[in-house]
Amino acid sequence: MGLKNSKKIETNVYELEISVDAETFETAVNKAYKKIKGKINVPGFRAGKAPRGIIEKLYGPQVFYEDALDIVYPTVVEEAVKEAGLEIVDAPFDVDVPEIDKNGVVINLKVTVTPEVELGNYKGLKASRVQVEVSQEEVDEQLNQMLERNARFTSVEDRAVADSDMITLDFEGFTDGEPFDGGKAENYDLTIGSGSFIPGFEEQLIGHNVDDEFDIEVKFPEEYAQPLAGKDATFKVKINAVKQKELPELNDEFAKDVSEFDTILELSDDLHAQTLKRKQEESDALVEDQLLSELSKLVKAEIPPVMIEKQMDDGVNELTYRMQSQGMTLESYLQLTGGTKDDLRESMREKSEKQVKIRLALDKIIELENIDATAEDLEEQYKKLSDMYGVEMNVVKKAIAESEAVIGIKNERAIEIIKENAVITDEKPETKKDGDEKADTENKKPAKKTAVKKKPAQKPDMAKKSDAAEKEAESE
């Protein structure tokens, strides 16, 4: 059993002739017999009890050949590809079996291989790094967020609804005088100013009191999901309860309650350190992205289209998984954005080509720099992954094959070589001019209203869509 012939027939395509000897094929035929004998009816025998010879005499010796070929095929192809010294990038194609009998099998097939790569000078690549800073305002904002997360709401009955109150209400929405699906809820909790409902709804609740029943008139955004997009709507509303937000005091007791620290000063210092570390990591990641982008431009190769197509498929699958983790299906996302799966997939072509080039470039650097990974390196990599994900090392080893871990180690070292030899220019962070902050705020406000979100069935469909899903897609 083995490779009889290997021949390059065109760019990145090889034709292989593989032979399976009589003994190996006989073993596979016998396995096939045991596998399917129960499905073959032979007069005079109970199901699965007919001897192989009887079945072959009745139906011919070739009765087990197809199943036997399925059994032996993966192993013989893998061994032949390895013997030919090829690295294939897709499943074999144009498979032909010109000979198959008791004397063995001959298989002819074609495979697409990793392209030959020429790589320009990867030492001396340029990138810019923005120096990171953490202002006291940023720390204060995080402290304020901690206060908000630990706020409590207390019932009030002696005043009208005000901004930031949490109210409990019943409502039902109507368009053209008819109720619409998802527009009705009872005892729904809503924080005024959260921006979770369509524009104009929350503002019209302010000034009303507990037990008030009234109508709210709004217009659905043009970008809203059909059939409500752009329609005028009336909501009949009743306020059942009003609660006001009470923030805890920002003092040492608060620090003890919400953290491992004894004072606000210690908590603030830790927030400063953690924010600085996060910003530095983000800055380093941006530098790496710049260098890898420049690296991709140095690749000269005739890349098989199938490599890019597979990368695009991976991109769609990854986005699908992200959508699911956010409680949304890819189909519902496409419906909201008005696109198709083919459109989405095609939008990933340029990025996918870049990713393939980066992978090929790293492989070339690994080859040129003779990068290898020892058993100690592998163990250290598994420990790092174990610490990162907070799981036992044996769980990581089961989830990530050694070959994958080794590739990860080699790629990391190739990237380190690129970084060590790069020309990185430090830049000062941009400072905002007078009026910029106000302009930024004004520019951002409309953006919150450009998309809508379908809430779960028990919540109203009138709520606005968060930007998370849209940003995920744009990041692709």
N, C-alpha and C positions, 0 to 999 in steps of 0.2 A: 504494500500500500504506500502510495506516495506520489510526488510530483514527477510527471514524465517530461513535461516541457513547459517553459515559460517564455512568452514572446511579447515584446512591446509592439502594439499594432497602431497606436496613435498617441498623441500627447495625453499623459496621465491614465492611459488605458492599457492593460495587459490581458493577454489571452493565455489561460492555463489549461493544460491537459493533465488530468488526474486519473490514476488507476487505483482500483480497489482489488486486492488479490482474492483468490478463491476462498481461502480460509477465513479471512475477515468477513467476506460477504456471506459465507455460510453461517457464521455466528449471528450476523444481523438477520438472516432469513429465519433462523430458529427463534430469535427474539420476536420477530414479527408473527410467527406462527402462534407463540404463546399469548401474544397480545390480542390477536383477533380470532382465535379458533372458536371462541364462544359465540361469535356472530355468524359462523358459517354452518348452514344446515347440511347434514349428511345423512341420507336414509339409513336407518338401522342403528344410529348412534344418538345418544343424548347430547344436548348442546354443550360444546366444549370438550367432549370426550373422544372425538374422532382423531385417530393418529394422523400425523402430518403426511405420511406417505399416501394414506387413503384420500386425503383432501387434494393432494397434488395430482394423484391419478385421476380423480374426478374432474378437477377444474384446471389442471395443467400446472407445471412447476412454477410458472410465472405468477401464480395467484398471490404469493407473498412478496414479490419483488418490489412493488411500489412502497409498501410499508418498510421493507428492509432498507431501501434506499433512503427513506426519510430518517431512519435510525442512524445510518452510517454517514450521511451527507455532512452534517455540521462538523464532525470531527475531522474527516478527511480534507475538507476545504480549509479549515483552520490550520491543519498541519502543512498543507501544500502552500498556503500563503506565507506561512512562517519559513518554510524551506526555500521559497523563492525570494525571501528577504524583502517582502513588500509590506507597506502599511496602507491598508485599504480604508476608504472613507465612506463606503456605502456597501449595501448588500450586493453580491454577485448578480450579474444579469446575463441574458442570452445563454441560459443554461441548456445544454444539450447532452443526451445520454445515447451515443451511437452504439454502444455495446453493453449488454447486460444479460448474463446467463450464469450457469453454475460455475463457470470459470472466473467470474469476477465482473467488474464494472469499469467502464471508461467514461469519464465525465469531462466535457469541454465547457468552459465558461469564461466570462470576461469580468474584470474587476477594475474599478476606478481607484487610483492610488493618490496619496499625498503628492502635491506637485514639487518639483525641484525649485528651490528658493535661492535667489541672490539677494543679499542684504547689504545695504549701504552702511556707512560708518555710524554705528549705534553709540559710539563714545563721543561725547560732546554735544548731545542733544540739549536744546535750550527750553527753559520754562521760567515762569515768574511765580514768586510766592508772596502773597500779601501778608505782611506782618500782622499778627493778631493782637488785639487788645480787649480788655474787659472793663467796661465802665461801671461806675457805682450805680448808674441808672439801670443797667442790665441786671445787676444783683438785686436792686430794689424791686424790679419787675417780677423776678422769681419769688421774692418774699411775698409780694402782693398776691401772686398766683397761689402760693401756699395758704395764705389767709383765705382766699376765695374757696379753695378746696376744702377748707375746714370750717367754712361758714355754716351757720345753722339758721333755720327759718322758723319764725314764731308767728302764730296766728294774730291777725289784726282785724278788728271789726269797726273801729271808730274813725276810719278814714277811707278815702277812695284809693283805687289802684294807682300806684306810682311806678316809675321806671325801676327796674331791678327786682320788683316783687315777683314772687312765685304765686301764680293763681291756679286754681282748679276750676275747670269749666266744662260745660256741655256745649257742643256746637253741631250744626248740620249745614252743609253747603248746598246751594242751588245755582244752576245755570239755566237760563231760559225758563225759569219757574219749576224746573225738575231737579230732584236730588241727584247727585253724581256719586259714583263708586269711590270709596275711600275718603269721603268728605264729612263723615259723621263720627263723633266720639263722645263718650261720657266720662266725667271725672278725669279729664286730661290735664296733666300738670304742664304748665308753660311758664318759663321765666321771661318777663318782659325785658326786651333789649337783647335777647339771645340771638335774634335774627334767624330762628329756626323755622318760622312760617313765612309765607310769601309776603312781599313788601306791602305795607299799609295795614296789615292785620293787627299786629301787636300794638301799634300806636293808638288804634281806635279803642283799645281796652282801657287805656289810661283815663282816669277820672270817674270810672264807674265803681259801684259798690257791690258788696256781697248781696246775692239774690236778685240783682238787676238782670232783666231780660231785654235784649235789644238786637238790632241788625247791624252787621258790618258789611260795607260795600268795598270790594276789591277787584282788581283785574289781574288775571294770571299772566305771567311774563310770556312774551312771544316764544322764548326758548323752552317753555314748559312742555312736558310730554303731551301728546295728543290723547284725547280730543279736547283738552282743557286749554291748550296754548292760546294766549291772547284773548280769552273770553272774560266777560264781566261776570262776577259771581256775588251772591248774597249769602252771608252766613248768619243764621239765627243762633244767638249766643246766650247762655246763662252762666253767671259767675257763682260758683258754689262756695269758694273759700279764697281768702287772700292771706299770704304769708310774707313777712318782710325779712330781708336778709340781715343777719347780725354777724359781723366779723369779729374774730377773737382779737385780743390786744397783742401787738407785736412786742413781746417782752421775753425775758429769759424763761419764764414758765412755758410760753408757747414753744420755744426752741426745745425744751426738754420733752414736751408732749409729742412733737412731730419728728424729732431727729435723735441722734445719739449724742448731741452736744448739750452742754449745760447753759450756754449763753447765746444770745443773738449774735454777738461778735464772732464767736466760733462758727456758728452756722453760716454767717455771711462770708467768712473767710473760706469755708469749704465750698460754698456755692461759687465763689470767685475762682477757686482752684479747679473745680470740676468744669466750669464754663470755659476757662482758658484751655484746659486739656482737650475738651471737645472741639473747640475752634482750631487748635493746633492739628488735631487729627483730620479735621475737615480740610484744612489748608494743605496738609501733606497729601491727602487723597486727590485734591485738585491738581497738585504738582504731578502726581503719578499719572493722572488722566492726561495731562498735557504731554508728558513724555511718551506715553504709549500712543497717543494720537500722532505725534511726530514720528515715532517708530514705524507705525503702519504705512507711512508715506515712503519708507525706505525699501519696502518689499517689492521685488520684481519676480513675478511668477504667473504662470497660466493657471489660475485657480479653477478647478472643476466647478461648474455651476451647482452641482449637487451639494457642495460644502456650504455654499451661501444659502441654498434653499433649506437645508437642514437647520442652519442657524436661525433662519426666519421662523421655522416651525417651533424651535425652542423658545424664541421670543414670544410667540403667541401663547404657547403653553404656560410660560412663566407669568404672563399677564393674566391669563385665565385663573391661575392659582391665586394671584394677588387679589383679583376681583372676588373670588370665593371667600378669601380671608376677611374681606370687608362686607360680606353678606350680599354680594351682587354677582349675578352670572354674567358671563361675557355677552350673552345674547341680549340681556337687558341693557347693558352698557352700550352695545352697538345700536340698539333701538333708540336710546336717549341721544346718542351723538349723530344718528342718521347715517351711519356708515355700514359697510359690510365687512365680513371677515376677510375677504380678499383684499379690500382696501386697507384694512389694518395691517395685514401681512405684508402688503407691498410697501407700506409706509416704513417698514422695518428693514428694507433692503439695504439702504446705504449704511446704516449702523451695523447690520449683520456682516456686510462685506468688510467693514473696518475691523470687527471683532475677529473674523477669520484671519485677516492679515496680521493682527497682533499675535494671535496664537501661532501662526506659522513663523513669525519673526522670533518669538520666544523659543520655539523649538530649534531654530537655527542658532540662536545664541547659546543654548544649552549644548548643541553640537560643537560649536566653535570654541567654547570655553571649557569643554570637557567637564561639564557639571554633572555630579553624581550624588546619590543619596545613600548613606550607610544605614545599617540596622539601628544604630544609635540615633541618627537623624529621624528615622521613621518613628521610633518610640517617642522621641521628643515632640514630633508633630502630633502624634495621637494624644499626648498629654496636654498640649496646647489647646487642641480642639475639645478635649474633655473639660478643661477649665473654662473655656469660652462658653460652652453650652450647658455646663453644670451637670454633666452626666458621667457615669462610670466609664472608664477607659474601654472596658470590654464591649460596652454598648456602641461606642464610637467605632471600634474595630469591626464590629458586625455591620455597621451602617456604611462604612467607607472602606472599600477594598484597598489593599496595599498598593496596587498599581495606581489608583487615583491619588492616594496620599503622596506617593513618590513624585507624581507629576506636579502636585501642589508644591512640594519642597523645591523641585527644580525650577519651576516658574518663579517662585519667590526669590531664589538666588539670582536668576537671570535679571529680574527687575531691580534687585539691589545693585547689580553690576551697572545697569543703566543709570541708576540714581547716583552712584558713587562717581561716575564719570561725566555727569551732566553739568551744564552751566546754568545755575539757578540764580536768578536775580531777585533780590528782595525789594518789595515795593511797600510804601507806606499805605495804610488804609485810606480810602477816600473820606474826606470830611464833608459833611453836609453844609451847604451854604444857607444863609438866612432865607427862610421861606420854603426850603426843600421839604422839611418835615410835614408842613401843612399841605404842600403839593402832593407828597407821597400819599398822605391820608385821603386826600380828595380823589386821587387817581385809583386808589384801592377800593373805595366804597362801591362804585358801580360793578366792580369785578365780582363782588359777592352775589350779585343778582343775575349773573349771566347764565347760570345753570341751575337745574332743579334736581331734586332727589326723590325717588320713590321710597316712601317709608314702608315698614312692615305693615301687614294687613290690619293689625290692631291699632295702628296710628294713622293719622290723616295723610292722604297723598298730597295735601296742599303744602307740605313743608318743603323748604328749598333744598336743593342738592348741595352736599359738601363738595369742595374742590378736590378731595383726595383721589377719587377715581380718575378724574380728568388729568391730574398731575401725573399719576402713574403712567397713563397712556402717553402723555407728552414726553415723559422721561425715556420712553422707548425710542 
